[in-house]
Amino acid sequence: MKKLKKYSKEEILKLISSLDINEFSKFCHEDVDESDLLNLLHENIPTNKFPSKTVLGIDIYHYSQYKPLEQTLIPILYKLIYDRTAELCLSDSSYLFQHYTSKDTFHKMFINTGDGGFQIFDTPIHATAFAINFQMIVRYYNSFRYFPKLRKIIGPLSLRYAMTHDKIHKLDSNYFGPAIINNSRVLIKDSLNRFLLDENTFTWFLHKINGIENLQNVSISQLKELSCFADYKEVDGDNNIYVDSKGFDFEKMISCDIQKIGNIMAKQTNLTVYNLHLQYKGVLGQDKYKTIVSLGNLNTSGIS
């Protein structure tokens, strides 16, 4: 896993205080020359060297419209689904998540919002696998095959997803960076429960696997050839999302469509947004019949 740049508030405050006035002054210093402090900050906080990470945003749509009891229960349900998703990733995608020692590794890279959150991954490949497993469990819940009594009380879940790829850093125990900011802004713009991607994610897939449409063909042997998987090793275990050898597998990812749907302004940043529709065939637990689940949908309307 690519290590994040980590800083502490005390560390940065010490830098600032070494060259700035850290006491209340009776004078106005409007004409102060800040170049020495700016150079010091650039030397110690090299933002150009911050690693790029992929953020998967998941949001339970219209959470605020649930009744008080349901609003209380939904964060618990989300945690149940989240923990089972992490377990599925560890057991059924052994190669991809070999650097994750337990589901606690997922928790450490998660920003919880109560009715969803932002999960940080090294690559969009990891994020897509997590999203597929998450949606599989949601399908079993919605169809009364997982916590059916709770399903009766809360009702069905509708989700919207967003994937962004950009720089991230860590300050104390919190994560910051454009990957998170952009993800939040893309996610909140959607009202049609889609799976939206930013331009950086789209470009990542284009450069690494010749386009996101080729997710259907991605194999473990192909991933091994990518530089971002250079430190990955052969491991025992199952690989149920991405097949072990090259070639199309009709029993896994069965379709993948991508559409450019428009641009949004995030503060001063213009974000190009793509709509992903992906279908996967899989099974959970003792179910003998395979289930096809869809991530996103084919609605091409713009973003509001």
N, C-alpha and C positions, 0 to 999 in steps of 0.2 A: 504494500500500500504506500502511496506517495505521502510523505510526511507533511503535515501542515506547518506553516510558520506560526509559532506560538509566542505570545507576548503577555506580560502582566501589566495591569494598570499602574502598579508601583514603578515598574521598570520604565515605562514611557513618561510618567510624571517626573521621574528623576532626571531624565534627559531634558525635558522641557524646563524644569526648575533650574537646571545648571546654567542656562543662558537667558532666562526670562525673569521678570520681576514677579515673585510669588507672594508678595505682600500688597495690601491695599495702599495705593499711592494717592497723594493729594494733587498730583500733577497729571495732566493729559499727555500721553505719549503717542499721539497720533502719527508723528513723523518718525517713529522708531524704525530702525533698519533690522529686519527680521532674517536677513540672508544667512547669518551664522547659525541660527536655530534651524532654518529650513535645510541647510546642508547637513547638519548633524542628524536630523530626522531622516533624510534621504539615505545617509550612510547606515543607519541602524534599522531602518524599516524599508528595505528594498522591495517595494510593491511589484516591481517588474519580475521579481523572482518568486512571487507567491504562486503556488501550484494551482492549476485548474482542476476543478472537481465537478462532478455531475450532481445536481440536486433534483430529487424526485419529490414533487409536492403532491400531497393527497388531501382532498377536502371533501367532507361529508356535506352534500348540497342541502341548503335550506335548514341547517341545524337549528337556527334561531326560531323556526316555525314549529318545532316539536314542542309538546307539552312539558311542563317542569320535570315530571318524573322521567320522561324519555330523555330530556336534556341531561339529567343526572346520570342516566344509565349509558348513554352513548359513548362517553370517554372510556368507560369500563369495557364496553363491547369493542371499541377500537383497539384497546390494549390486548384483548383476547385475540383478535384477528391479527394484530401486529406480531405478537409473540409466536403464533402458529406459523405466520409467514416466515419469520426469521428461522424457525425450526425447519421448515420446508426447504429454505435456501441452503441450509447447512447439510441436510440429509440428501436432497435431490439434485443439488448443483455443486457437488464436492469440489470440482476443479475450480470453478468460478469463485467460490467463497472460502478457499483454503486458508486465507489469511484471517478469517473470522474464527476465533477460538470458541465462541459461544454466542448466544443471542445477546449477551451483554455488550459485545462488540458493536452490534447494530444500535443498541440503546445509546452508546457513547457518541454516535454520529447522527443522533436524531434530535430535531427541534420540535418539541411537542406543542401543539396549539389547542389541545383538548378535543376538537372536532376534526382532527387531522394532524398534519405536520409536514416537516421537511426532512427527508432522509438524504444524507450525503454519501456519495459513492465515488470510487475512482474513475469509473467510465460509464457511459450510457448503456453498455452491455450489461453491467451489473444492475443498473436501475431498471432496465426492461425486465429482467428475470424476476426481480423483487415485485414489480408491478403485476406481472402475470400471476405469480403465486398469491398475491394479495387479492386480486380480482377473482381467482378461483375460489378462495375461501368465502368471499362476499357472496358469490353465486350460491354456494352451498347453504349459507345463512339465509339468503333471500328466498330460497326454495324449500325452506323448513327442513334442511338436512343437517343443520348445525345450530345448536341452541334454539330448537323450535319454539319453546315456551317464551324465551326472550324475544324471539322474532315476532311472536303474537302480540307482545306488549309494546315493543318499540315500533314495529313495522319494517318495511324494506328500506335498504340503504341505497342512495344514489350518490355516486362519486364522480368527481372531476379530478383529472390528473394534469400535471405540467412537468416538463423536463427541461432543465437549463444547464448550460455548461460554461463555467467561467471561474474566475479566481475566488478563493476563500482563504481566510486566515482565522486564527483563534485568539481571543483576548480573554484571559482568565479561563473560565469554563464555558464561554459563549462563542458562537460562530458568527462571523460577519463576512460580507463580500458581495459583489454584484451577482454571483450565481444565485444567492438566496433572495436578494432584493428583486431581481428580474423574475424569478420564479413566482414570488408572491404577486407581482403585478400582472403577470400573464394569467395566473390562476383566477384572480378576482375578476378578470375581464370576461371570463367564460360563463355563460348561463345555459349551456346546452349539454353539460356533462360529457365533455370531450377529453381527449388526451392531446394536449398542445405542447409543441416543442419550439424552442427558440432557434435562431439562425446558427448559433455555435454548435448546438446539438446536431442539427441537420448536416452541417459541414463536417462534423466529427465522423458521422456515419459515412458520408461521401468519401472522405479521405481514407478511412480505415477499412471499410468493407465494400467500397464502390457504390454506396447508396443504401439508405435504410430499407429499401425494398428487399435487399439481400439478407435481411434478418432470417428469412425462411431457410436460407442455405448455410447460415453460419454454423460451423462445427468447432469442436474443441481443437482439432488439429489446425484449423485456420487461425484460431485465437492465439495459439502458441507462436505463430509467426509475427504477431504484432508486438511492437516495442513496449507497449504498455503492459504486456504480460510476460516480459522478459524474465522476471524473478519468480514466475510460477513454475511449479514442479509437477511431475506425474504423481497423482494421488489415487488411492483406492476409493471407490464409491460410485454412486449413480450420477448421471448427468441427464436430467429429464427435460430441460428447457432447450439447450443447444446439444445437438447430436454429437457423438464421439468422432465420427468420420465424415468426410466431405460428401455432399450430395443432398438432394431434397428429401425430406422425410414427411410423408403425409400424416404421420401420427403425432406430430408436434405442433409447430407453428404452421398454420394452414393458409393464412393470407396476411398481407401487410400492404396498406395503401397510405400514401402521403399526399397531402394537398396544401399548397400555400394559400392561406385565407386572408392575409392582410397585415397591417402594421398597427402598432400601438405606441403611444408616447408614454414613456415611463420617466417622469420628471423631464430631464433634458435629453433623454436617450430614446432613440427610435428603435423599436424592437420588431423584427419580422417574425411572424408567427406561422407555424405549420400545424396542420391537423393530422394526427396519426390514428389510423384504424387498424387494429391488429386482432387476429383471431388465433386461439390456441386450443388444441385438443388434449385434455388430460383427465386425470382421475385422482380422487382423494380417498384415503381410508380404505374400507373394504368394498367400496362401490365397484361392481364389475362392469358397469357401463361407462364408457368414456363421455366426457362432457365438453362441449365447445363453448368457450367464453370469449367475449369481445371486450377489448380495451378501446375506449373511445367509440366514436360513431362516424357516420359518413355525412353528417350535416355540414354543408359548406357555407352556411351563413357567416357573415363577418363577426367580428368581436366587438362588443359594446363597451 
